[in-house]
Amino acid sequence: MGIFHERRESEGEIVIVYTYFPLFYIAFASAFAAIFVLHPLYAPRIAAAFAFFIVLFIVDLWQPLMATRRAVKSDRCREMSGSKFSFKDPWQVIIDTSDVGA
């Protein structure tokens, strides 16, 4: 379990739910707006905080996004549903693992 995603494994499938993917877009928009609206003295601090958030986001989502990419390329992705812009219906990927190694 990561900060921005949930991963559940069962015998025949892996379910990855990107629960907080929309948070990236909200943070980007608010940081971008804050840099231009607030006093220029705060801009480097806001940019540094956002850069730290980006690094945390990339480190946490690197493995599940690569697993999703490999599953799509190898045609093991059973289902993709939801939206990466929605908290109510988050992006969900179901990867079939029943024929791995066969």
Buried (B, 14 or more C-beta within 10 A) or exposed (E): EBEBBBBEEEEEBBBBBBBBBBBBEEBBEEBEEBBEEEEEEEBEEBBEBBEEBBEEBEEBBEEBBEBBEEBEEEEBBBEBEBBEEEEEEBBBBBBBBEEEEE
